């Protein structure tokens, strides 16, 4: 049977799609290989959120097509940038995010010399499909696809479309099977998890259903916007109280100035964001909070960027994803006046990064001397293993315990966004 190489870029939803693609191909009898050199056909699950990622993916696609082997371009790029992909790799087959279940068919036809284009499928749930996981201990659980937003800078909307929530009972069956297969972490994933709604079940009820699944595992809630989270805040706080739930949440703010947020078409103000954070910290003082910032949005003044620096100083997040503004084709932001030069967005990104490095170490110091349990989920650097504590804090430790184990540690050191510890 054909040997297939599958590689993915971008978010956890893309990682899950690549896992599903591998699972379906294994069921069809294909052999998975680790490199393009070993393969008979190559599949790239693409990401287009940022220009540097698109450029990196584009280089790889050109190299793979030049090798002469059949190629399938999957993920967000073929749907949101269709003409560009056809020009870039004219012979490649295309497969959009809502057509992932046609992967085996696409492979068969592409291997037989056809160029197929499956990019117009309707949203379908991605639960209970076969998987070959990137990390055998982590189950990425997509609960919906698409969103209700219309952010002026976002190209993902063109690829993943309007919100479509998956059936709760199938999500629970999917999680149950994953835990039975040995997964110790479940990542609840969506473009905006707090928008989840299916047959009257919303995110808090879904989380309660997930934590009711038998087994010793932990649950991480993925990205949510401040406005949608605010609508279910009290119920989310209650759901987070379960011992299986990481006291952690990802709430992208994107800018610390209301005028810029309005230009971005984000549906909240800085004060809305602060109220959400304050309510979460009132309930769980040590809760892990992750957020995102875009540096150099069109028209952003120095004073408005300072507002973002000030907000991050106030927030003191556990995780900060810093992005320079990149013009994405077809978005309204790409046509806005007042676009900054690349050197300016780069300089602002560097300033935000410098601030984050200072804050991150200071934020981590409160954990020095902490003793408690962590779940080991991946190999680290320099003979360490990496685990997470109850607020999803990254902790590196030297231990002989196998991945998937819960071990007790004592924190001894602090880095930027991580801690080091000894096993006790």
C-alpha positions in Angstrom: 0.0 0.0 0.0 1.1 3.6 -0.5 3.3 5.3 2.0 2.0 8.7 3.1 3.6 11.6 4.9 1.3 14.0 6.8 2.5 17.3 8.3 0.4 20.0 9.9 1.0 23.7 10.8 -0.9 26.0 13.1 -3.6 25.6 15.7 -4.7 22.6 17.7 -7.7 22.2 15.4 -5.3 21.7 12.5 -3.3 19.2 14.6 -6.6 17.3 15.2 -7.4 17.3 11.5 -4.0 15.9 10.7 -4.5 13.2 13.4 -7.8 12.3 11.9 -6.4 12.2 8.3 -3.7 9.8 9.6 -6.3 7.7 11.3 -8.5 7.4 8.2 -5.5 6.5 6.0 -4.3 3.8 8.4 -7.8 2.3 8.3 -7.6 2.3 4.5 -4.4 0.3 4.8 -1.9 3.0 4.0 1.5 3.2 5.7 2.5 6.4 7.5 6.1 7.6 7.2 8.0 10.4 9.0 9.6 12.2 6.1 8.7 13.3 2.5 11.7 11.4 1.2 10.1 8.1 2.3 6.7 8.8 1.0 4.7 8.0 -2.2 2.4 11.0 -1.5 2.7 14.1 0.7 -0.1 15.9 2.6 0.4 19.3 4.2 -2.4 20.6 6.5 -1.8 24.3 6.1 -2.2 27.5 8.3 -2.7 31.0 7.0 -3.2 33.1 10.2 0.2 34.9 9.9 2.2 35.8 6.8 5.5 34.2 8.1 3.6 30.9 8.5 2.1 31.2 5.1 5.6 31.9 3.6 7.1 28.9 5.4 4.3 26.6 4.2 4.6 28.0 0.6 8.3 27.2 0.5 7.6 23.7 1.6 4.8 23.2 -0.9 7.0 24.4 -3.8 9.8 22.0 -2.7 7.4 19.1 -2.4 5.8 19.7 -5.8 9.3 20.0 -7.4 10.1 16.5 -6.1 7.6 15.1 -8.5 5.6 13.2 -5.9 1.8 13.6 -5.7 0.8 16.4 -3.2 -2.3 17.3 -1.3 -2.7 20.7 0.2 -5.2 20.5 3.0 -6.4 22.8 5.8 -7.2 26.6 5.7 -5.0 27.7 2.8 -6.8 26.0 -0.1 -10.2 27.4 0.9 -9.2 30.9 1.9 -6.5 31.4 -0.7 -7.6 29.1 -3.5 -6.3 31.0 -6.5 -2.9 31.6 -4.8 -2.5 27.9 -4.0 -3.4 26.9 -7.6 -0.7 29.3 -8.9 1.8 28.1 -6.3 1.4 24.4 -6.8 -0.6 23.8 -10.0 -0.6 20.0 -9.9 -1.5 19.6 -6.2 -4.9 18.4 -5.0 -6.8 20.6 -2.6 -8.8 19.7 0.5 -10.6 22.2 2.8 -11.2 22.0 6.5 -14.8 20.8 6.1 -13.7 18.0 3.7 -11.3 16.2 5.9 -13.4 13.0 5.8 -12.7 12.8 2.1 -9.0 12.4 2.7 -8.8 8.7 1.7 -10.7 9.4 -1.5 -8.4 12.4 -2.3 -5.3 10.2 -1.7 -6.6 7.5 -4.0 -7.5 9.8 -6.8 -4.4 11.9 -6.5 -2.2 8.8 -6.6 -4.0 7.9 -9.8 -3.0 11.1 -11.5 -6.0 13.2 -10.8 -6.0 16.7 -9.4 -9.0 17.0 -7.1 -10.5 20.0 -5.3 -12.6 19.3 -2.3 -13.1 22.7 -0.7 -16.8 23.4 -0.6 -18.1 20.8 1.9 -20.6 21.6 4.6 -19.4 21.6 8.2 -19.6 18.2 9.8 -18.6 17.1 13.3 -15.1 15.7 13.7 -15.9 13.4 16.7 -15.5 9.7 16.9 -13.3 9.6 13.8 -10.1 7.4 13.8 -7.0 9.1 15.1 -3.2 8.8 15.1 -2.3 11.3 17.7 0.7 13.6 17.7 1.0 13.0 21.4 -0.6 9.7 22.5 -1.3 11.2 25.9 -3.3 14.2 24.6 -6.7 14.1 23.0 -7.6 17.2 21.1 -11.4 17.4 21.3 -12.8 19.9 18.7 -16.3 20.9 20.0 -17.2 23.2 17.1 -15.9 24.8 13.9 -16.2 28.3 12.7 -17.3 31.3 14.8 -19.8 34.2 15.1 -17.2 36.9 14.8 -16.2 39.1 11.9 -12.8 40.4 12.9 -11.4 42.8 10.3 -7.9 41.1 10.3 -8.9 37.4 10.3 -8.6 35.2 7.3 -9.6 32.0 9.2 -13.3 33.0 8.9 -13.0 32.5 5.1 -11.8 28.9 5.7 -13.8 27.7 8.7 -16.9 29.8 8.2 -19.9 30.2 10.5 -20.3 28.5 13.9 -21.2 24.9 13.8 -21.3 23.0 17.1 -20.9 19.3 17.3 -23.3 17.0 19.1 -22.5 16.8 22.8 -23.2 13.0 23.1 -20.7 12.3 20.3 -18.1 14.6 22.0 -18.5 12.6 25.2 -18.2 9.3 23.4 -15.0 10.5 21.7 -13.5 11.6 25.0 -14.5 8.4 26.7 -12.8 6.4 24.0 -9.7 8.6 24.2 -9.4 8.2 28.0 -9.9 4.5 27.7 -7.0 4.5 25.1 -4.7 6.1 27.7 -5.0 9.9 27.1 -4.3 11.8 30.3 -5.2 15.3 28.9 -8.2 16.5 27.0 -7.9 19.8 25.1 -11.4 21.3 24.5 -10.8 23.1 21.2 -12.7 25.6 19.0 -12.3 29.1 17.5 -14.3 30.2 20.5 -15.2 27.5 23.0 -17.7 29.6 24.9 -19.9 29.9 21.9 -20.6 26.2 22.0 -24.3 25.4 21.8 -26.0 22.2 20.8 -29.6 21.2 21.7 -29.6 23.5 24.7 -26.2 22.3 26.0 -23.6 25.1 26.3 -19.9 25.0 27.2 -20.4 24.8 31.0 -22.8 21.8 30.7 -20.5 20.2 28.2 -17.5 20.5 30.5 -19.5 18.9 33.3 -20.3 16.0 31.0 -16.7 15.6 30.1 -15.5 15.6 33.7 -18.1 13.0 34.5 -16.3 10.5 32.2 -14.6 7.8 34.2 -10.8 7.9 34.5 -7.9 9.9 35.9 -7.4 12.7 33.4 -7.3 16.5 33.1 -9.2 18.9 30.9 -8.0 22.2 29.4 -10.4 24.8 28.0 -9.2 26.3 24.7 -9.7 29.8 23.3 -12.6 32.0 24.1 -13.4 35.6 23.5 -14.1 38.0 26.5 -17.7 38.7 25.3 -18.8 35.1 24.8 -17.1 34.0 28.1 -18.8 36.8 30.0 -22.2 35.4 28.9 -21.6 32.0 30.7 -19.2 33.3 33.4 -20.9 32.0 36.5 -21.5 28.6 35.1 -17.9 28.3 33.8 -16.6 29.2 37.2 -18.6 26.4 38.7 -17.5 24.0 36.0 -13.8 24.9 36.6 -14.2 23.8 40.3 -14.1 20.1 39.3 -10.8 18.4 40.2 -10.3 17.2 36.6 -10.4 20.8 35.2 -7.2 22.8 34.9 -7.8 26.2 36.4 -6.6 27.8 33.2 -8.3 29.7 30.4 -7.2 31.3 27.1 -8.8 34.8 26.5 -7.2 36.7 23.7 -7.5 40.5 24.2 -5.6 41.5 21.0 -5.2 45.2 22.0 -5.4 47.3 25.1 -7.1 50.3 23.4 -10.9 50.5 22.8 -10.5 52.4 19.5 -8.2 49.7 18.1 -10.5 46.9 19.4 -13.4 48.6 17.5 -11.3 48.8 14.3 -10.5 45.1 14.8 -14.3 44.5 15.1 -13.8 42.8 18.4 -17.1 42.7 20.4 -15.8 43.9 23.8 -14.0 46.7 25.5 -10.9 46.7 27.6 -13.1 47.1 30.7 -15.2 44.1 29.6 -11.9 42.1 29.5 -10.8 43.3 32.9 -14.2 42.4 34.4 -13.9 38.9 33.1 -10.4 38.5 34.4 -11.3 40.0 37.8 -14.2 37.6 38.2 -12.1 34.6 37.3 -9.4 35.6 39.7 -11.9 36.3 42.4 -13.0 32.7 42.2 -9.6 31.2 41.5 -6.8 33.6 42.6 -4.0 31.5 41.0 -5.8 30.7 37.8 -3.6 30.5 34.7 -4.5 33.0 32.1 -3.3 33.1 28.5 -3.9 36.0 26.1 -2.9 37.3 22.7 -1.7 40.7 21.5 -1.4 42.1 18.0 1.3 44.8 17.7 1.0 47.5 15.1 -2.5 47.2 13.9 -3.3 49.8 11.1 -3.7 53.2 12.5 -2.3 52.3 16.0 -0.6 55.3 17.5 2.3 55.1 20.0 -0.1 56.1 22.8 -2.5 53.3 21.8 0.3 50.8 21.7 1.3 52.0 25.2 -2.2 51.1 26.3 -1.5 47.5 25.3 1.8 47.5 27.2 -0.1 48.9 30.2 -2.8 46.2 30.0 -0.3 43.4 29.9 1.5 44.9 32.8 -1.8 44.9 34.7 -2.8 41.4 33.6 0.5 39.7 34.3 -0.5 36.7 32.2 0.9 33.2 32.5 1.1 32.8 28.7 1.4 35.7 26.2 1.2 35.1 22.4 2.7 38.1 20.7 2.0 38.7 17.0 3.0 41.5 14.7 0.2 42.7 12.4 0.3 41.0 9.0 -1.9 41.9 6.1 -4.0 38.9 5.2 -5.4 38.8 1.7 -9.1 39.6 1.4 -9.5 41.0 4.9 -10.7 44.5 5.6 -7.7 45.3 7.7 -5.4 44.7 4.7 -7.1 47.8 3.0 -7.2 50.1 6.1 -5.3 53.4 6.0 -2.5 54.0 8.5 -0.6 50.8 8.0 2.7 50.8 9.8 6.0 49.9 8.3 7.4 46.5 9.0 10.2 47.9 11.1 7.7 49.6 13.3 5.6 46.5 13.9 8.8 44.6 14.5 10.0 47.2 17.0 6.7 47.2 18.9 6.7 43.4 19.0 10.2 43.5 20.5 9.1 45.9 23.1 6.2 43.7 24.1 8.4 40.7 24.2 10.9 42.4 26.5 8.1 43.4 28.8 6.8 39.8 28.7 10.2 38.3 29.6 10.4 40.6 32.6 6.9 39.9 33.7 7.0 36.2 33.1 9.9 35.6 35.5 8.3 37.8 38.1 4.9 36.0 37.8 6.7 32.6 38.1 8.5 33.5 41.3 5.3 33.1 43.3 5.6 29.4 42.6 9.1 29.0 44.1 8.9 26.3 46.8 5.5 25.1 45.7 5.0 21.4 46.2 2.2 19.5 44.5 1.2 17.0 41.8 1.9 17.4 38.1 0.9 15.2 35.1 3.8 14.4 32.8 2.8 14.7 29.2 5.9 15.3 27.0 9.7 15.0 26.8 11.6 18.1 27.7 15.1 19.4 27.0 18.3 18.2 28.7 16.9 14.8 30.0 13.8 16.4 31.5 10.2 15.6 31.3 7.5 18.3 31.1 4.3 18.3 33.2 1.5 20.6 34.2 0.2 21.5 37.6 -3.4 22.3 38.5 -3.3 25.7 36.8 -1.6 24.3 33.7 1.8 25.8 34.7 4.6 24.2 32.6 7.1 22.5 34.9 10.3 20.7 33.8 11.6 18.0 36.0 14.2 15.2 35.9 12.5 12.0 36.7 12.4 8.3 35.8 8.6 8.2 35.9 7.0 7.4 32.6 5.0 10.0 30.6 1.3 9.8 31.7 2.3 9.6 35.4 1.2 11.9 38.1 4.2 12.8 40.3 4.9 15.1 43.2 7.4 17.9 42.7 8.9 20.9 44.4 9.5 24.0 42.3 13.1 25.3 42.5 13.5 27.6 39.5 11.8 30.1 37.1 12.1 30.7 33.4 10.1 32.7 30.9 6.8 30.9 30.9 8.0 27.7 32.7 9.2 26.4 36.0 11.8 23.9 37.0 11.4 21.4 39.8 12.8 18.4 41.7 10.8 15.2 42.2 9.9 14.7 45.9 
